[in-house]
Amino acid sequence: MKNCSASTLFFLFALIFLASCDKDSPSERVVNLTVDAEITMGGAMPPADPSVLVPYITVHENGQEDAYTISQYRIEGFDFEEGYKYELKVSIKKLSNPPEDGHDTVYTLLELVSKTKVN
């Protein structure tokens, strides 16, 4: 009986430990992004000075109509050229412990699917 209780406690402890480790790891997903052809200027995001204008690109995830903007330079490995519409395969990683003076999300280019000139 004592052996069974010790095994059960060990199992529960291991399960709790593994579950807590999972919360500390960053979540990552791979998405297809459509990048619009124009740059939008807007205020910098905190902790930077919001009165400083920054170039933003408009992106749509997985063909969705809803869009959001991110800094032109946020997708690692991607060089945006205005006047082109892009289809990208991107890794989006949410950091569990982001730097105080940085972003909590990292975008990394996995594949440039297409680049189309827009008139």
N, CA, C and O of each residue as an XYZ file, in Angstrom:
476
protein
N       0.820     -1.193      0.000
C       0.000      0.000      0.000
C       0.867      1.262      0.000
O       0.584      2.225     -0.712
N       1.946      1.237      0.825
C       2.856      2.359      0.892
C       3.513      2.590     -0.467
O       3.668      3.732     -0.900
N       3.897      1.507     -1.135
C       4.539      1.577     -2.443
C       3.621      2.217     -3.467
O       4.061      3.028     -4.282
N       2.349      1.856     -3.426
C       1.362      2.390     -4.363
C       1.183      3.894     -4.143
O       1.089      4.646     -5.113
N       1.135      4.335     -2.912
C       0.972      5.755     -2.597
C       2.185      6.553     -3.050
O       2.033      7.647     -3.592
N       3.366      6.034     -2.840
C       4.589      6.718     -3.265
C       4.626      6.828     -4.784
O       5.006      7.866     -5.325
N       4.232      5.762     -5.469
C       4.212      5.787     -6.942
C       3.197      6.800     -7.443
O       3.464      7.527     -8.400
N       2.048      6.854     -6.809
C       1.000      7.792     -7.216
C       1.466      9.223     -6.994
O       1.277     10.076     -7.861
N       2.074      9.496     -5.842
C       2.593     10.837     -5.568
C       3.664     11.229     -6.573
O       3.675     12.359     -7.059
N       4.559     10.308     -6.886
C       5.614     10.583     -7.857
C       5.004     10.899     -9.225
O       5.421     11.845     -9.894
N       4.024     10.107     -9.628
C       3.361     10.315    -10.911
C       2.687     11.687    -10.961
O       2.812     12.405    -11.953
N       1.974     12.052     -9.894
C       1.302     13.352     -9.846
C       2.312     14.496     -9.883
O       2.098     15.491    -10.575
N       3.400     14.360     -9.148
C       4.442     15.378     -9.137
C       5.045     15.538    -10.542
O       5.239     16.658    -11.016
N       5.333     14.424    -11.191
C       5.901     14.466    -12.539
C       4.930     15.111    -13.513
O       5.342     15.893    -14.370
N       3.658     14.798    -13.396
C       2.645     15.365    -14.274
C       2.539     16.876    -14.088
O       2.470     17.616    -15.069
N       2.527     17.334    -12.851
C       2.462     18.768    -12.560
C       3.712     19.466    -13.072
O       3.628     20.556    -13.638
N       4.870     18.845    -12.875
C       6.128     19.426    -13.339
C       6.132     19.570    -14.853
O       6.514     20.618    -15.373
N       5.715     18.539    -15.562
C       5.692     18.593    -17.021
C       4.684     19.612    -17.532
O       4.942     20.291    -18.526
N       3.563     19.726    -16.879
C       2.551     20.703    -17.281
C       3.059     22.124    -17.072
O       2.791     23.000    -17.895
N       3.779     22.365    -15.994
C       4.300     23.706    -15.738
C       5.408     24.052    -16.718
O       5.558     25.222    -17.070
N       6.186     23.083    -17.169
C       7.225     23.342    -18.159
C       6.596     23.763    -19.478
O       7.142     24.618    -20.175
N       5.487     23.193    -19.821
C       4.827     23.515    -21.074
C       4.382     24.970    -21.101
O       4.413     25.592    -22.163
N       3.975     25.527    -19.983
C       3.540     26.910    -19.921
C       4.704     27.867    -20.151
O       4.496     28.973    -20.650
N       5.931     27.465    -19.794
C       7.089     28.327    -19.931
C       7.632     28.348    -21.351
O       8.368     29.267    -21.708
N       7.294     27.376    -22.159
C       7.836     27.319    -23.507
C       7.017     28.224    -24.427
O       5.808     28.379    -24.251
N       7.701     28.824    -25.419
C       6.968     29.712    -26.316
C       6.025     28.927    -27.211
O       6.299     27.777    -27.558
N       4.918     29.549    -27.584
C       4.008     28.899    -28.521
C       4.383     29.384    -29.919
O       4.697     30.556    -30.123
N       4.344     28.470    -30.864
C       4.739     28.796    -32.223
C       3.706     28.231    -33.186
O       3.196     27.128    -32.991
N       3.408     28.992    -34.215
C       2.510     28.514    -35.248
C       3.034     28.980    -36.597
O       3.724     29.995    -36.693
N       2.701     28.230    -37.630
C       3.093     28.571    -38.986
C       1.841     29.009    -39.725
O       0.831     28.305    -39.729
N       1.915     30.190    -40.355
C       0.766     30.747    -41.060
C       1.184     31.230    -42.441
O       2.365     31.442    -42.716
N       0.185     31.399    -43.301
C       0.387     32.056    -44.584
C      -0.044     33.502    -44.416
O      -1.158     33.772    -43.967
N       0.834     34.435    -44.774
C       0.527     35.851    -44.682
C       0.461     36.448    -46.073
O       1.306     36.166    -46.922
N      -0.558     37.282    -46.302
C      -0.618     38.118    -47.494
C      -0.216     39.512    -47.033
O      -0.785     40.047    -46.081
N       0.765     40.098    -47.710
C       1.259     41.425    -47.352
C       0.821     42.397    -48.436
O       1.148     42.218    -49.609
N       0.072     43.438    -48.036
C      -0.378     44.447    -48.987
C       0.813     45.225    -49.543
O       1.901     45.209    -48.968
N       0.592     45.912    -50.680
C       1.672     46.545    -51.428
C       2.115     47.900    -50.878
O       3.194     48.381    -51.226
N       1.305     48.518    -50.032
C       1.620     49.864    -49.561
C       2.116     49.866    -48.117
O       1.771     49.002    -47.311
N       2.929     50.860    -47.830
C       3.388     51.103    -46.453
C       2.448     52.125    -45.823
O       2.013     53.066    -46.485
N       2.139     51.937    -44.546
C       1.359     52.883    -43.760
C       2.269     53.437    -42.682
O       2.971     52.679    -42.013
N       2.265     54.743    -42.505
C       3.079     55.346    -41.449
C       2.224     55.495    -40.193
O       1.069     55.916    -40.259
N       2.806     55.145    -39.054
C       2.089     55.247    -37.791
C       3.058     55.453    -36.647
O       4.272     55.339    -36.820
N       2.524     55.753    -35.491
C       3.342     55.970    -34.311
C       3.999     54.687    -33.833
O       3.427     53.604    -33.960
N       5.194     54.807    -33.288
C       5.922     53.656    -32.763
C       5.178     53.060    -31.579
O       4.494     53.765    -30.838
N       5.322     51.759    -31.413
C       4.686     51.057    -30.294
C       5.563     51.183    -29.051
O       6.788     51.215    -29.163
N       4.950     51.254    -27.867
C       5.734     51.285    -26.629
C       6.631     50.055    -26.547
O       6.218     48.993    -27.013
N       7.789     50.133    -26.002
C       8.294     51.222    -25.156
C       8.918     52.371    -25.935
O       9.440     53.298    -25.317
N       8.889     52.351    -27.274
C       9.435     53.455    -28.066
C       8.524     54.674    -27.971
O       7.384     54.580    -27.515
N       9.040     55.808    -28.405
C       8.301     57.064    -28.383
C       7.215     57.033    -29.456
O       7.543     56.980    -30.641
N       5.916     57.065    -29.081
C       4.831     56.978    -30.060
C       4.736     58.179    -31.000
O       4.010     58.119    -31.993
N       5.455     59.271    -30.709
C       5.427     60.423    -31.615
C       6.359     60.211    -32.816
O       6.307     60.973    -33.781
N       7.202     59.190    -32.761
C       8.095     58.865    -33.870
C       7.323     58.007    -34.867
O       6.752     56.981    -34.497
N       7.304     58.427    -36.131
C       6.597     57.676    -37.159
C       7.430     56.485    -37.634
O       8.639     56.590    -37.839
N       6.753     55.358    -37.800
C       7.397     54.098    -38.185
C       6.636     53.533    -39.383
O       5.410     53.634    -39.434
N       7.352     52.931    -40.363
C       6.639     52.301    -41.479
C       6.040     50.958    -41.068
O       6.718     50.108    -40.490
N       4.754     50.786    -41.380
C       4.050     49.547    -41.077
C       3.585     48.892    -42.372
O       3.309     49.572    -43.360
N       3.502     47.557    -42.356
C       2.915     46.819    -43.459
C       1.621     46.188    -42.965
O       1.488     45.849    -41.789
N       0.678     46.038    -43.875
C      -0.614     45.435    -43.545
C      -0.588     43.982    -43.963
O      -0.260     43.665    -45.107
N      -0.936     43.086    -43.029
C      -0.902     41.649    -43.299
C      -2.261     41.014    -43.018
O      -3.018     41.462    -42.157
N      -2.539     39.960    -43.773
C      -3.746     39.148    -43.610
C      -3.276     37.721    -43.368
O      -2.493     37.189    -44.155
N      -3.736     37.097    -42.302
C      -3.359     35.713    -41.990
C      -4.273     34.728    -42.690
O      -5.496     34.871    -42.662
N      -3.669     33.718    -43.323
C      -4.387     32.582    -43.902
C      -5.583     32.991    -44.753
O      -6.645     32.372    -44.682
N      -5.406     34.041    -45.564
C      -6.464     34.452    -46.486
C      -7.638     35.168    -45.839
O      -8.649     35.402    -46.502
N      -7.536     35.521    -44.572
C      -8.630     36.216    -43.879
C      -8.764     37.646    -44.402
O      -7.778     38.259    -44.811
N      -9.973     38.164    -44.385
C     -10.202     39.538    -44.799
C      -9.694     40.513    -43.736
O      -9.175     41.581    -44.062
N      -9.848     40.138    -42.458
C      -9.354     40.982    -41.368
C      -7.842     41.100    -41.473
O      -7.145     40.134    -41.783
N      -7.354     42.296    -41.212
C      -5.919     42.549    -41.340
C      -5.403     43.249    -40.086
O      -6.172     43.796    -39.295
N      -4.099     43.218    -39.929
C      -3.448     43.991    -38.880
C      -2.124     44.509    -39.421
O      -1.644     44.046    -40.455
N      -1.538     45.468    -38.722
C      -0.281     46.038    -39.180
C       0.845     45.642    -38.247
O       0.661     45.490    -37.039
N       2.013     45.482    -38.843
C       3.237     45.252    -38.083
C       4.331     46.110    -38.702
O       4.213     46.541    -39.849
N       5.366     46.352    -37.966
C       6.480     47.130    -38.489
C       7.032     46.476    -39.747
O       7.084     45.250    -39.849
N       7.436     47.290    -40.687
C       7.999     46.804    -41.947
C       9.168     45.847    -41.703
O       9.445     44.986    -42.538
N       9.841     45.986    -40.590
C      11.055     45.213    -40.314
C      10.839     44.041    -39.354
O      11.817     43.407    -38.956
N       9.604     43.730    -38.967
C       9.337     42.705    -37.948
C       9.522     41.272    -38.420
O       9.793     40.396    -37.599
N       9.385     41.001    -39.719
C       9.512     39.625    -40.200
C      10.972     39.366    -40.529
O      11.498     39.868    -41.522
N      11.620     38.572    -39.677
C      13.044     38.274    -39.865
C      13.256     37.549    -41.190
O      12.588     36.557    -41.480
N      14.204     38.059    -41.998
C      14.519     37.434    -43.272
C      13.689     37.952    -44.436
O      13.852     37.477    -45.560
N      12.802     38.917    -44.197
C      11.929     39.448    -45.238
C      12.278     40.892    -45.515
O      12.329     41.711    -44.597
N      12.522     41.215    -46.789
C      12.794     42.588    -47.208
C      11.612     43.079    -48.037
O      11.451     42.693    -49.195
N      10.795     43.926    -47.438
C       9.605     44.456    -48.105
C      10.007     45.503    -49.132
O      10.847     46.363    -48.865
N       9.398     45.420    -50.311
C       9.582     46.417    -51.352
C       8.201     46.946    -51.709
O       7.334     46.195    -52.155
N       8.004     48.252    -51.507
C       6.696     48.847    -51.761
C       6.328     48.689    -53.233
O       7.180     48.787    -54.116
N       5.036     48.441    -53.481
C       4.548     48.262    -54.840
C       4.381     46.801    -55.221
O       3.977     46.491    -56.342
N       4.691     45.896    -54.287
C       4.534     44.459    -54.523
C       3.640     43.859    -53.451
O       3.733     44.211    -52.275
N       2.783     42.954    -53.870
C       1.963     42.180    -52.937
C       2.671     40.842    -52.750
O       3.123     40.227    -53.715
N       2.761     40.399    -51.494
C       3.501     39.189    -51.167
C       2.602     38.127    -50.561
O       1.639     38.433    -49.857
N       2.926     36.893    -50.842
C       2.381     35.732    -50.140
C       3.569     35.080    -49.445
O       4.543     34.699    -50.094
N       3.485     34.952    -48.120
C       4.597     34.424    -47.329
C       4.149     33.266    -46.461
O       2.990     33.192    -46.052
N       5.068     32.371    -46.187
C       4.874     31.350    -45.148
C       5.775     31.796    -43.998
O       6.987     31.935    -44.157
N       5.153     32.017    -42.837
C       5.845     32.647    -41.713
C       5.621     31.862    -40.427
O       4.533     31.343    -40.177
N       6.668     31.786    -39.621
C       6.555     31.250    -38.270
C       6.280     32.427    -37.338
O       6.989     33.433    -37.368
N       5.243     32.289    -36.511
C       4.936     33.315    -35.505
C       5.111     32.672    -34.139
O       4.387     31.747    -33.772
N       6.080     33.177    -33.398
C       6.395     32.607    -32.083
C       6.093     33.634    -31.000
O       6.628     34.742    -31.002
N       5.223     33.239    -30.078
C       4.867     34.080    -28.930
C       5.856     33.758    -27.805
O       5.930     32.614    -27.357
N       6.610     34.752    -27.350
C       7.602     34.536    -26.307
C       6.950     34.564    -24.933
O       6.149     35.449    -24.631
N       7.298     33.596    -24.112
C       6.720     33.546    -22.765
C       7.399     34.540    -21.831
O       6.806     34.965    -20.840
N       8.638     34.912    -22.142
C       9.371     35.849    -21.304
C      10.056     36.873    -22.216
O      11.274     36.828    -22.383
N       9.282     37.798    -22.810
C       9.865     38.747    -23.761
C      10.753     39.775    -23.067
O      10.595     40.032    -21.873
N      11.682     40.359    -23.809
C      12.512     41.412    -23.221
C      11.658     42.627    -22.875
O      10.653     42.892    -23.533
N      12.052     43.350    -21.860
C      11.263     44.513    -21.423
C      11.178     45.583    -22.505
O      10.173     46.288    -22.603
N      12.218     45.707    -23.309
C      12.244     46.756    -24.322
C      12.001     46.215    -25.732
O      12.423     46.818    -26.718
N      11.318     45.074    -25.816
C      11.094     44.476    -27.123
C       9.693     43.925    -27.277
O       8.818     44.147    -26.441
N       9.504     43.206    -28.363
C       8.201     42.631    -28.684
C       8.035     41.255    -28.041
O       9.012     40.583    -27.710
N       6.775     40.853    -27.874
C       6.499     39.532    -27.302
C       6.250     38.486    -28.393
O       5.988     37.320    -28.097
N       6.334     38.914    -29.654
C       6.091     38.017    -30.774
C       7.227     38.139    -31.781
O       7.662     39.243    -32.108
N       7.706     36.994    -32.271
C       8.774     36.963    -33.270
C       8.215     36.371    -34.555
O       7.650     35.278    -34.548
N       8.373     37.092    -35.650
C       7.958     36.647    -36.980
C       9.212     36.247    -37.752
O      10.170     37.018    -37.813
N       9.217     35.050    -38.342
C      10.356     34.581    -39.124
C       9.869     34.067    -40.475
O       8.968     33.232    -40.546
N      10.475     34.574    -41.540
C      10.120     34.134    -42.885
C      10.607     32.710    -43.100
O      11.785     32.414    -42.901
N       9.700     31.829    -43.505
C      10.053     30.456    -43.842
C      10.141     30.273    -45.356
O      10.991     29.540    -45.860
N       9.232     30.967    -46.076
C       9.219     30.824    -47.529
C       8.543     32.040    -48.159
O       7.489     32.483    -47.701
N       9.160     32.576    -49.214
C       8.533     33.597    -50.041
C       7.759     32.844    -51.118
O       8.353     32.329    -52.066
N       6.434     32.780    -50.977
C       5.593     31.997    -51.883
C       5.415     32.745    -53.203
O       5.548     32.152    -54.273
N       5.111     34.062    -53.131
C       4.981     34.843    -54.365
C       5.213     36.319    -54.084
O       5.047     36.799    -52.963
N       5.605     37.025    -55.150
C       5.824     38.469    -55.124
C       5.252     38.999    -56.436
O       5.764     38.694    -57.513
N       4.171     39.806    -56.336
C       3.447     40.260    -57.525
C       3.438     41.781    -57.578
O       3.058     42.436    -56.607
N       3.856     42.343    -58.707
C       3.840     43.803    -58.914
C       2.404     44.280    -58.958
O       1.561     43.685    -59.630
N       2.123     45.379    -58.223
C       0.794     45.978    -58.181
C       0.902     47.352    -58.824
O       1.840     48.095    -58.534
N      -0.040     47.703    -59.692
C       0.005     49.013    -60.392
C      -0.393     50.130    -59.495
O      -0.410     51.286    -59.919
